Amino acid sequence: MGRIKTRKVKAVTMDLLEEHRERFDADFEQNKVRVSELTGVESKKLRNIIAGYITRLIKSESN
């Protein structure tokens, strides 16, 4: 079982995927940089959680 994502993390992730889906892929490190560029998230932990969630969603779509 994984960690539960907060409503804010899910909302930010869905907004990013709706607007910039083509900029994200299954590579966490690349997604981390793009989340920093596209959002005003200052917290490293929150940025990593969002990037990890995006990576997980992209990987599950490709399977």
PQR file with spaces between the fields and no chain letter, atoms N, CA, C, O and H, PARSE charges and radii, in Angstrom:
ATOM       1  N    MET     1       0.840   -1.177    0.000 -0.4000 1.5000
ATOM       2  CA   MET     1       0.000    0.000    0.000 -0.0000 2.0000
ATOM       3  C    MET     1       0.884    1.237    0.000  0.5500 1.7000
ATOM       4  O    MET     1       1.932    1.283    0.644 -0.5500 1.4000
ATOM       5  N    GLY     2       0.426    2.236   -0.742 -0.4000 1.5000
ATOM       6  CA   GLY     2       1.189    3.470   -0.846 -0.0000 2.0000
ATOM       7  C    GLY     2       0.671    4.527    0.104  0.5500 1.7000
ATOM       8  O    GLY     2      -0.290    4.323    0.845 -0.5500 1.4000
ATOM       9  H    GLY     2      -0.425    2.198   -1.266  0.4000 1.0000
ATOM      10  N    ARG     3       1.336    5.652    0.057 -0.4000 1.5000
ATOM      11  CA   ARG     3       0.919    6.775    0.887 -0.0000 2.0000
ATOM      12  C    ARG     3      -0.280    7.461    0.257  0.5500 1.7000
ATOM      13  O    ARG     3      -0.419    7.483   -0.966 -0.5500 1.4000
ATOM      14  H    ARG     3       2.118    5.818   -0.545  0.4000 1.0000
ATOM      15  N    ILE     4      -1.131    8.013    1.078 -0.4000 1.5000
ATOM      16  CA   ILE     4      -2.304    8.725    0.603 -0.0000 2.0000
ATOM      17  C    ILE     4      -1.908   10.136    0.202  0.5500 1.7000
ATOM      18  O    ILE     4      -1.216   10.824    0.951 -0.5500 1.4000
ATOM      19  H    ILE     4      -1.018    7.996    2.071  0.4000 1.0000
ATOM      20  N    LYS     5      -2.343   10.570   -0.975 -0.4000 1.5000
ATOM      21  CA   LYS     5      -2.038   11.909   -1.468 -0.0000 2.0000
ATOM      22  C    LYS     5      -3.118   12.879   -0.992  0.5500 1.7000
ATOM      23  O    LYS     5      -4.303   12.546   -0.974 -0.5500 1.4000
ATOM      24  H    LYS     5      -2.905   10.011   -1.584  0.4000 1.0000
ATOM      25  N    THR     6      -2.693   14.075   -0.610 -0.4000 1.5000
ATOM      26  CA   THR     6      -3.649   15.076   -0.147 -0.0000 2.0000
ATOM      27  C    THR     6      -4.423   15.657   -1.327  0.5500 1.7000
ATOM      28  O    THR     6      -4.044   15.481   -2.485 -0.5500 1.4000
ATOM      29  H    THR     6      -1.730   14.345   -0.625  0.4000 1.0000
ATOM      30  N    ARG     7      -5.493   16.337   -1.016 -0.4000 1.5000
ATOM      31  CA   ARG     7      -6.332   16.947   -2.040 -0.0000 2.0000
ATOM      32  C    ARG     7      -5.545   17.984   -2.843  0.5500 1.7000
ATOM      33  O    ARG     7      -5.739   18.111   -4.052 -0.5500 1.4000
ATOM      34  H    ARG     7      -5.801   16.480   -0.075  0.4000 1.0000
ATOM      35  N    LYS     8      -4.664   18.721   -2.176 -0.4000 1.5000
ATOM      36  CA   LYS     8      -3.862   19.733   -2.858 -0.0000 2.0000
ATOM      37  C    LYS     8      -2.908   19.091   -3.863  0.5500 1.7000
ATOM      38  O    LYS     8      -2.772   19.571   -4.988 -0.5500 1.4000
ATOM      39  H    LYS     8      -4.507   18.618   -1.194  0.4000 1.0000
ATOM      40  N    VAL     9      -2.255   18.019   -3.460 -0.4000 1.5000
ATOM      41  CA   VAL     9      -1.317   17.330   -4.362 -0.0000 2.0000
ATOM      42  C    VAL     9      -2.068   16.811   -5.580  0.5500 1.7000
ATOM      43  O    VAL     9      -1.593   16.959   -6.706 -0.5500 1.4000
ATOM      44  H    VAL     9      -2.366   17.629   -2.546  0.4000 1.0000
ATOM      45  N    LYS    10      -3.224   16.208   -5.372 -0.4000 1.5000
ATOM      46  CA   LYS    10      -3.992   15.688   -6.499 -0.0000 2.0000
ATOM      47  C    LYS    10      -4.471   16.804   -7.414  0.5500 1.7000
ATOM      48  O    LYS    10      -4.451   16.654   -8.636 -0.5500 1.4000
ATOM      49  H    LYS    10      -3.609   16.088   -4.457  0.4000 1.0000
ATOM      50  N    ALA    11      -4.903   17.927   -6.836 -0.4000 1.5000
ATOM      51  CA   ALA    11      -5.394   19.043   -7.643 -0.0000 2.0000
ATOM      52  C    ALA    11      -4.278   19.651   -8.484  0.5500 1.7000
ATOM      53  O    ALA    11      -4.463   19.898   -9.676 -0.5500 1.4000
ATOM      54  H    ALA    11      -4.919   18.050   -5.844  0.4000 1.0000
ATOM      55  N    VAL    12      -3.129   19.890   -7.876 -0.4000 1.5000
ATOM      56  CA   VAL    12      -1.997   20.463   -8.611 -0.0000 2.0000
ATOM      57  C    VAL    12      -1.547   19.509   -9.708  0.5500 1.7000
ATOM      58  O    VAL    12      -1.257   19.938  -10.825 -0.5500 1.4000
ATOM      59  H    VAL    12      -2.978   19.689   -6.908  0.4000 1.0000
ATOM      60  N    THR    13      -1.486   18.236   -9.402 -0.4000 1.5000
ATOM      61  CA   THR    13      -1.066   17.231  -10.381 -0.0000 2.0000
ATOM      62  C    THR    13      -2.021   17.182  -11.562  0.5500 1.7000
ATOM      63  O    THR    13      -1.580   17.163  -12.711 -0.5500 1.4000
ATOM      64  H    THR    13      -1.721   17.887   -8.495  0.4000 1.0000
ATOM      65  N    MET    14      -3.307   17.162  -11.300 -0.4000 1.5000
ATOM      66  CA   MET    14      -4.287   17.102  -12.386 -0.0000 2.0000
ATOM      67  C    MET    14      -4.239   18.365  -13.240  0.5500 1.7000
ATOM      68  O    MET    14      -4.365   18.287  -14.462 -0.5500 1.4000
ATOM      69  H    MET    14      -3.665   17.177  -10.366  0.4000 1.0000
ATOM      70  N    ASP    15      -4.061   19.519  -12.618 -0.4000 1.5000
ATOM      71  CA   ASP    15      -3.926   20.771  -13.380 -0.0000 2.0000
ATOM      72  C    ASP    15      -2.702   20.729  -14.289  0.5500 1.7000
ATOM      73  O    ASP    15      -2.775   21.109  -15.458 -0.5500 1.4000
ATOM      74  H    ASP    15      -3.959   19.582  -11.625  0.4000 1.0000
ATOM      75  N    LEU    16      -1.580   20.266  -13.746 -0.4000 1.5000
ATOM      76  CA   LEU    16      -0.363   20.179  -14.552 -0.0000 2.0000
ATOM      77  C    LEU    16      -0.530   19.212  -15.720  0.5500 1.7000
ATOM      78  O    LEU    16      -0.094   19.499  -16.835 -0.5500 1.4000
ATOM      79  H    LEU    16      -1.521   19.958  -12.797  0.4000 1.0000
ATOM      80  N    LEU    17      -1.156   18.078  -15.466 -0.4000 1.5000
ATOM      81  CA   LEU    17      -1.332   17.090  -16.533 -0.0000 2.0000
ATOM      82  C    LEU    17      -2.314   17.573  -17.594  0.5500 1.7000
ATOM      83  O    LEU    17      -2.150   17.257  -18.772 -0.5500 1.4000
ATOM      84  H    LEU    17      -1.510   17.845  -14.561  0.4000 1.0000
ATOM      85  N    GLU    18      -3.333   18.333  -17.195 -0.4000 1.5000
ATOM      86  CA   GLU    18      -4.285   18.865  -18.172 -0.0000 2.0000
ATOM      87  C    GLU    18      -3.617   19.888  -19.085  0.5500 1.7000
ATOM      88  O    GLU    18      -3.852   19.894  -20.293 -0.5500 1.4000
ATOM      89  H    GLU    18      -3.466   18.590  -16.238  0.4000 1.0000
ATOM      90  N    GLU    19      -2.791   20.745  -18.511 -0.4000 1.5000
ATOM      91  CA   GLU    19      -2.201   21.842  -19.274 -0.0000 2.0000
ATOM      92  C    GLU    19      -0.881   21.476  -19.960  0.5500 1.7000
ATOM      93  O    GLU    19      -0.578   21.997  -21.033 -0.5500 1.4000
ATOM      94  H    GLU    19      -2.600   20.739  -17.530  0.4000 1.0000
ATOM      95  N    HIS    20      -0.090   20.578  -19.344 -0.4000 1.5000
ATOM      96  CA   HIS    20       1.269   20.323  -19.837 -0.0000 2.0000
ATOM      97  C    HIS    20       1.603   18.840  -19.931  0.5500 1.7000
ATOM      98  O    HIS    20       2.738   18.456  -19.652 -0.5500 1.4000
ATOM      99  H    HIS    20      -0.336   20.154  -18.472  0.4000 1.0000
ATOM     100  N    ARG    21       0.665   18.011  -20.310 -0.4000 1.5000
ATOM     101  CA   ARG    21       0.892   16.560  -20.339 -0.0000 2.0000
ATOM     102  C    ARG    21       2.084   16.180  -21.220  0.5500 1.7000
ATOM     103  O    ARG    21       2.830   15.262  -20.879 -0.5500 1.4000
ATOM     104  H    ARG    21      -0.258   18.324  -20.537  0.4000 1.0000
ATOM     105  N    GLU    22       2.270   16.861  -22.329 -0.4000 1.5000
ATOM     106  CA   GLU    22       3.337   16.501  -23.263 -0.0000 2.0000
ATOM     107  C    GLU    22       4.733   16.774  -22.696  0.5500 1.7000
ATOM     108  O    GLU    22       5.719   16.249  -23.213 -0.5500 1.4000
ATOM     109  H    GLU    22       1.664   17.607  -22.606  0.4000 1.0000
ATOM     110  N    ARG    23       4.826   17.584  -21.648 -0.4000 1.5000
ATOM     111  CA   ARG    23       6.133   17.915  -21.070 -0.0000 2.0000
ATOM     112  C    ARG    23       6.589   16.896  -20.029  0.5500 1.7000
ATOM     113  O    ARG    23       7.741   16.935  -19.595 -0.5500 1.4000
ATOM     114  H    ARG    23       4.025   18.011  -21.229  0.4000 1.0000
ATOM     115  N    PHE    24       5.706   15.986  -19.623 -0.4000 1.5000
ATOM     116  CA   PHE    24       6.041   14.997  -18.598 -0.0000 2.0000
ATOM     117  C    PHE    24       6.198   13.620  -19.216  0.5500 1.7000
ATOM     118  O    PHE    24       5.555   13.298  -20.215 -0.5500 1.4000
ATOM     119  H    PHE    24       4.771   15.954  -19.975  0.4000 1.0000
ATOM     120  N    ASP    25       7.066   12.802  -18.607 -0.4000 1.5000
ATOM     121  CA   ASP    25       7.240   11.424  -19.043 -0.0000 2.0000
ATOM     122  C    ASP    25       7.458   10.532  -17.830  0.5500 1.7000
ATOM     123  O    ASP    25       7.190   10.947  -16.702 -0.5500 1.4000
ATOM     124  H    ASP    25       7.588   13.064  -17.795  0.4000 1.0000
ATOM     125  N    ALA    26       7.933    9.331  -18.042 -0.4000 1.5000
ATOM     126  CA   ALA    26       8.069    8.357  -16.960 -0.0000 2.0000
ATOM     127  C    ALA    26       9.365    8.516  -16.171  0.5500 1.7000
ATOM     128  O    ALA    26       9.680    7.662  -15.342 -0.5500 1.4000
ATOM     129  H    ALA    26       8.150    8.993  -18.958  0.4000 1.0000
ATOM     130  N    ASP    27      10.121    9.579  -16.403 -0.4000 1.5000
ATOM     131  CA   ASP    27      11.383    9.807  -15.706 -0.0000 2.0000
ATOM     132  C    ASP    27      11.160   10.788  -14.552  0.5500 1.7000
ATOM     133  O    ASP    27      10.825   11.952  -14.775 -0.5500 1.4000
ATOM     134  H    ASP    27       9.865   10.273  -17.076  0.4000 1.0000
ATOM     135  N    PHE    28      11.345   10.315  -13.331 -0.4000 1.5000
ATOM     136  CA   PHE    28      11.099   11.140  -12.142 -0.0000 2.0000
ATOM     137  C    PHE    28      11.987   12.376  -12.098  0.5500 1.7000
ATOM     138  O    PHE    28      11.511   13.463  -11.773 -0.5500 1.4000
ATOM     139  H    PHE    28      11.617    9.370  -13.149  0.4000 1.0000
ATOM     140  N    GLU    29      13.258   12.229  -12.418 -0.4000 1.5000
ATOM     141  CA   GLU    29      14.197   13.360  -12.345 -0.0000 2.0000
ATOM     142  C    GLU    29      13.796   14.485  -13.293  0.5500 1.7000
ATOM     143  O    GLU    29      13.869   15.659  -12.930 -0.5500 1.4000
ATOM     144  H    GLU    29      13.645   11.346  -12.683  0.4000 1.0000
ATOM     145  N    GLN    30      13.378   14.136  -14.488 -0.4000 1.5000
ATOM     146  CA   GLN    30      12.918   15.141  -15.455 -0.0000 2.0000
ATOM     147  C    GLN    30      11.629   15.796  -14.964  0.5500 1.7000
ATOM     148  O    GLN    30      11.466   17.011  -15.076 -0.5500 1.4000
ATOM     149  H    GLN    30      13.318   13.182  -14.782  0.4000 1.0000
ATOM     150  N    ASN    31      10.729   15.006  -14.431 -0.4000 1.5000
ATOM     151  CA   ASN    31       9.455   15.539  -13.937 -0.0000 2.0000
ATOM     152  C    ASN    31       9.680   16.489  -12.765  0.5500 1.7000
ATOM     153  O    ASN    31       8.972   17.486  -12.621 -0.5500 1.4000
ATOM     154  H    ASN    31      10.862   14.019  -14.340  0.4000 1.0000
ATOM     155  N    LYS    32      10.653   16.179  -11.943 -0.4000 1.5000
ATOM     156  CA   LYS    32      10.974   17.026  -10.792 -0.0000 2.0000
ATOM     157  C    LYS    32      11.380   18.426  -11.250  0.5500 1.7000
ATOM     158  O    LYS    32      10.945   19.425  -10.678 -0.5500 1.4000
ATOM     159  H    LYS    32      11.227   15.369  -12.060  0.4000 1.0000
ATOM     160  N    VAL    33      12.202   18.487  -12.270 -0.4000 1.5000
ATOM     161  CA   VAL    33      12.649   19.778  -12.806 -0.0000 2.0000
ATOM     162  C    VAL    33      11.479   20.527  -13.421  0.5500 1.7000
ATOM     163  O    VAL    33      11.346   21.736  -13.230 -0.5500 1.4000
ATOM     164  H    VAL    33      12.555   17.675  -12.735  0.4000 1.0000
ATOM     165  N    ARG    34      10.640   19.831  -14.149 -0.4000 1.5000
ATOM     166  CA   ARG    34       9.506   20.478  -14.813 -0.0000 2.0000
ATOM     167  C    ARG    34       8.475   20.982  -13.814  0.5500 1.7000
ATOM     168  O    ARG    34       7.881   22.040  -14.023 -0.5500 1.4000
ATOM     169  H    ARG    34      10.748   18.849  -14.305  0.4000 1.0000
ATOM     170  N    VAL    35       8.253   20.246  -12.738 -0.4000 1.5000
ATOM     171  CA   VAL    35       7.327   20.716  -11.704 -0.0000 2.0000
ATOM     172  C    VAL    35       7.848   22.008  -11.094  0.5500 1.7000
ATOM     173  O    VAL    35       7.069   22.923  -10.828 -0.5500 1.4000
ATOM     174  H    VAL    35       8.735   19.386  -12.569  0.4000 1.0000
ATOM     175  N    SER    36       9.141   22.095  -10.872 -0.4000 1.5000
ATOM     176  CA   SER    36       9.741   23.317  -10.334 -0.0000 2.0000
ATOM     177  C    SER    36       9.544   24.487  -11.289  0.5500 1.7000
ATOM     178  O    SER    36       9.261   25.602  -10.851 -0.5500 1.4000
ATOM     179  H    SER    36       9.774   21.352  -11.089  0.4000 1.0000
ATOM     180  N    GLU    37       9.690   24.246  -12.577 -0.4000 1.5000
ATOM     181  CA   GLU    37       9.546   25.300  -13.572 -0.0000 2.0000
ATOM     182  C    GLU    37       8.102   25.771  -13.697  0.5500 1.7000
ATOM     183  O    GLU    37       7.850   26.967  -13.847 -0.5500 1.4000
ATOM     184  H    GLU    37       9.920   23.340  -12.932  0.4000 1.0000
ATOM     185  N    LEU    38       7.163   24.850  -13.635 -0.4000 1.5000
ATOM     186  CA   LEU    38       5.768   25.161  -13.951 -0.0000 2.0000
ATOM     187  C    LEU    38       4.938   25.605  -12.752  0.5500 1.7000
ATOM     188  O    LEU    38       3.854   26.162  -12.927 -0.5500 1.4000
ATOM     189  H    LEU    38       7.368   23.879  -13.513  0.4000 1.0000
ATOM     190  N    THR    39       5.422   25.370  -11.550 -0.4000 1.5000
ATOM     191  CA   THR    39       4.654   25.747  -10.362 -0.0000 2.0000
ATOM     192  C    THR    39       5.478   26.651   -9.463  0.5500 1.7000
ATOM     193  O    THR    39       6.683   26.817   -9.652 -0.5500 1.4000
ATOM     194  H    THR    39       6.302   24.917  -11.408  0.4000 1.0000
ATOM     195  N    GLY    40       4.816   27.218   -8.501 -0.4000 1.5000
ATOM     196  CA   GLY    40       5.502   28.055   -7.528 -0.0000 2.0000
ATOM     197  C    GLY    40       5.777   27.315   -6.237  0.5500 1.7000
ATOM     198  O    GLY    40       5.933   27.940   -5.187 -0.5500 1.4000
ATOM     199  H    GLY    40       3.837   27.082   -8.347  0.4000 1.0000
ATOM     200  N    VAL    41       5.838   25.996   -6.296 -0.4000 1.5000
ATOM     201  CA   VAL    41       6.065   25.180   -5.109 -0.0000 2.0000
ATOM     202  C    VAL    41       7.487   25.404   -4.616  0.5500 1.7000
ATOM     203  O    VAL    41       8.449   25.138   -5.336 -0.5500 1.4000
ATOM     204  H    VAL    41       5.711   25.489   -7.148  0.4000 1.0000
ATOM     205  N    GLU    42       7.615   25.890   -3.400 -0.4000 1.5000
ATOM     206  CA   GLU    42       8.940   26.151   -2.836 -0.0000 2.0000
ATOM     207  C    GLU    42       9.467   24.978   -2.025  0.5500 1.7000
ATOM     208  O    GLU    42      10.678   24.830   -1.859 -0.5500 1.4000
ATOM     209  H    GLU    42       6.833   26.107   -2.815  0.4000 1.0000
ATOM     210  N    SER    43       8.576   24.153   -1.524 -0.4000 1.5000
ATOM     211  CA   SER    43       8.966   23.028   -0.693 -0.0000 2.0000
ATOM     212  C    SER    43       9.506   21.884   -1.549  0.5500 1.7000
ATOM     213  O    SER    43       8.843   21.427   -2.480 -0.5500 1.4000
ATOM     214  H    SER    43       7.592   24.273   -1.659  0.4000 1.0000
ATOM     215  N    LYS    44      10.710   21.429   -1.225 -0.4000 1.5000
ATOM     216  CA   LYS    44      11.320   20.325   -1.970 -0.0000 2.0000
ATOM     217  C    LYS    44      10.495   19.050   -1.789  0.5500 1.7000
ATOM     218  O    LYS    44      10.313   18.287   -2.738 -0.5500 1.4000
ATOM     219  H    LYS    44      11.249   21.800   -0.469  0.4000 1.0000
ATOM     220  N    LYS    45      10.003   18.822   -0.587 -0.4000 1.5000
ATOM     221  CA   LYS    45       9.224   17.618   -0.308 -0.0000 2.0000
ATOM     222  C    LYS    45       7.930   17.602   -1.120  0.5500 1.7000
ATOM     223  O    LYS    45       7.575   16.582   -1.709 -0.5500 1.4000
ATOM     224  H    LYS    45      10.151   19.441    0.184  0.4000 1.0000
ATOM     225  N    LEU    46       7.231   18.730   -1.149 -0.4000 1.5000
ATOM     226  CA   LEU    46       5.980   18.805   -1.904 -0.0000 2.0000
ATOM     227  C    LEU    46       6.240   18.658   -3.400  0.5500 1.7000
ATOM     228  O    LEU    46       5.474   17.995   -4.099 -0.5500 1.4000
ATOM     229  H    LEU    46       7.519   19.559   -0.670  0.4000 1.0000
ATOM     230  N    ARG    47       7.318   19.273   -3.895 -0.4000 1.5000
ATOM     231  CA   ARG    47       7.688   19.142   -5.307 -0.0000 2.0000
ATOM     232  C    ARG    47       7.943   17.684   -5.662  0.5500 1.7000
ATOM     233  O    ARG    47       7.498   17.210   -6.707 -0.5500 1.4000
ATOM     234  H    ARG    47       7.940   19.811   -3.327  0.4000 1.0000
ATOM     235  N    ASN    48       8.660   16.975   -4.797 -0.4000 1.5000
ATOM     236  CA   ASN    48       8.973   15.573   -5.061 -0.0000 2.0000
ATOM     237  C    ASN    48       7.731   14.693   -5.009  0.5500 1.7000
ATOM     238  O    ASN    48       7.612   13.747   -5.787 -0.5500 1.4000
ATOM     239  H    ASN    48       9.023   17.360   -3.948  0.4000 1.0000
ATOM     240  N    ILE    49       6.812   14.991   -4.108 -0.4000 1.5000
ATOM     241  CA   ILE    49       5.567   14.220   -4.028 -0.0000 2.0000
ATOM     242  C    ILE    49       4.754   14.404   -5.301  0.5500 1.7000
ATOM     243  O    ILE    49       4.232   13.434   -5.850 -0.5500 1.4000
ATOM     244  H    ILE    49       6.909   15.760   -3.476  0.4000 1.0000
ATOM     245  N    ILE    50       4.642   15.648   -5.775 -0.4000 1.5000
ATOM     246  CA   ILE    50       3.891   15.927   -7.002 -0.0000 2.0000
ATOM     247  C    ILE    50       4.566   15.248   -8.196  0.5500 1.7000
ATOM     248  O    ILE    50       3.892   14.619   -9.012 -0.5500 1.4000
ATOM     249  H    ILE    50       5.066   16.436   -5.328  0.4000 1.0000
ATOM     250  N    ALA    51       5.875   15.369   -8.303 -0.4000 1.5000
ATOM     251  CA   ALA    51       6.601   14.750   -9.418 -0.0000 2.0000
ATOM     252  C    ALA    51       6.470   13.233   -9.384  0.5500 1.7000
ATOM     253  O    ALA    51       6.317   12.601  -10.429 -0.5500 1.4000
ATOM     254  H    ALA    51       6.423   15.880   -7.640  0.4000 1.0000
ATOM     255  N    GLY    52       6.529   12.651   -8.204 -0.4000 1.5000
ATOM     256  CA   GLY    52       6.374   11.204   -8.084 -0.0000 2.0000
ATOM     257  C    GLY    52       4.985   10.736   -8.465  0.5500 1.7000
ATOM     258  O    GLY    52       4.826    9.685   -9.086 -0.5500 1.4000
ATOM     259  H    GLY    52       6.654   13.164   -7.355  0.4000 1.0000
ATOM     260  N    TYR    53       3.986   11.507   -8.095 -0.4000 1.5000
ATOM     261  CA   TYR    53       2.603   11.162   -8.438 -0.0000 2.0000
ATOM     262  C    TYR    53       2.401   11.266   -9.948  0.5500 1.7000
ATOM     263  O    TYR    53       1.745   10.413  -10.547 -0.5500 1.4000
ATOM     264  H    TYR    53       4.116   12.361   -7.590  0.4000 1.0000
ATOM     265  N    ILE    54       2.959   12.302  -10.561 -0.4000 1.5000
ATOM     266  CA   ILE    54       2.870   12.442  -12.015 -0.0000 2.0000
ATOM     267  C    ILE    54       3.552   11.257  -12.692  0.5500 1.7000
ATOM     268  O    ILE    54       3.011   10.681  -13.635 -0.5500 1.4000
ATOM     269  H    ILE    54       3.492   12.995  -10.075  0.4000 1.0000
ATOM     270  N    THR    55       4.738   10.894  -12.211 -0.4000 1.5000
ATOM     271  CA   THR    55       5.474    9.770  -12.786 -0.0000 2.0000
ATOM     272  C    THR    55       4.664    8.484  -12.676  0.5500 1.7000
ATOM     273  O    THR    55       4.595    7.701  -13.624 -0.5500 1.4000
ATOM     274  H    THR    55       5.178   11.362  -11.445  0.4000 1.0000
ATOM     275  N    ARG    56       4.061    8.277  -11.532 -0.4000 1.5000
ATOM     276  CA   ARG    56       3.265    7.073  -11.319 -0.0000 2.0000
ATOM     277  C    ARG    56       2.061    7.027  -12.261  0.5500 1.7000
ATOM     278  O    ARG    56       1.745    5.972  -12.812 -0.5500 1.4000
ATOM     279  H    ARG    56       4.116    8.913  -10.762  0.4000 1.0000
ATOM     280  N    LEU    57       1.392    8.161  -12.448 -0.4000 1.5000
ATOM     281  CA   LEU    57       0.236    8.207  -13.340 -0.0000 2.0000
ATOM     282  C    LEU    57       0.640    7.981  -14.789  0.5500 1.7000
ATOM     283  O    LEU    57      -0.053    7.273  -15.520 -0.5500 1.4000
ATOM     284  H    LEU    57       1.649    9.018  -12.001  0.4000 1.0000
ATOM     285  N    ILE    58       1.748    8.571  -15.212 -0.4000 1.5000
ATOM     286  CA   ILE    58       2.223    8.398  -16.593 -0.0000 2.0000
ATOM     287  C    ILE    58       2.603    6.929  -16.837  0.5500 1.7000
ATOM     288  O    ILE    58       2.282    6.364  -17.882 -0.5500 1.4000
ATOM     289  H    ILE    58       2.311    9.147  -14.618  0.4000 1.0000
ATOM     290  N    LYS    59       3.284    6.325  -15.869 -0.4000 1.5000
ATOM     291  CA   LYS    59       3.667    4.910  -16.018 -0.0000 2.0000
ATOM     292  C    LYS    59       2.440    4.008  -16.072  0.5500 1.7000
ATOM     293  O    LYS    59       2.418    3.049  -16.844 -0.5500 1.4000
ATOM     294  H    LYS    59       3.544    6.784  -15.020  0.4000 1.0000
ATOM     295  N    SER    60       1.421    4.296  -15.269 -0.4000 1.5000
ATOM     296  CA   SER    60       0.234    3.442  -15.271 -0.0000 2.0000
ATOM     297  C    SER    60      -0.568    3.600  -16.559  0.5500 1.7000
ATOM     298  O    SER    60      -1.257    2.665  -16.968 -0.5500 1.4000
ATOM     299  H    SER    60       1.439    5.075  -14.642  0.4000 1.0000
ATOM     300  N    GLU    61      -0.494    4.753  -17.200 -0.4000 1.5000
ATOM     301  CA   GLU    61      -1.188    4.945  -18.484 -0.0000 2.0000
ATOM     302  C    GLU    61      -0.521    4.135  -19.590  0.5500 1.7000
ATOM     303  O    GLU    61      -1.193    3.607  -20.476 -0.5500 1.4000
ATOM     304  H    GLU    61       0.066    5.512  -16.868  0.4000 1.0000
ATOM     305  N    SER    62       0.804    4.041  -19.530 -0.4000 1.5000
ATOM     306  CA   SER    62       1.526    3.346  -20.607 -0.0000 2.0000
ATOM     307  C    SER    62       1.412    1.829  -20.496  0.5500 1.7000
ATOM     308  O    SER    62       1.663    1.128  -21.476 -0.5500 1.4000
ATOM     309  H    SER    62       1.350    4.470  -18.810  0.4000 1.0000
ATOM     310  N    ASN    63       1.047    1.314  -19.354 -0.4000 1.5000
ATOM     311  CA   ASN    63       0.936   -0.155  -19.182 -0.0000 2.0000
ATOM     312  C    ASN    63      -0.360   -0.672  -19.655  0.5500 1.7000
ATOM     313  O    ASN    63      -0.609   -1.875  -19.581 -0.5500 1.4000
ATOM     314  H    ASN    63       0.843    1.884  -18.558  0.4000 1.0000
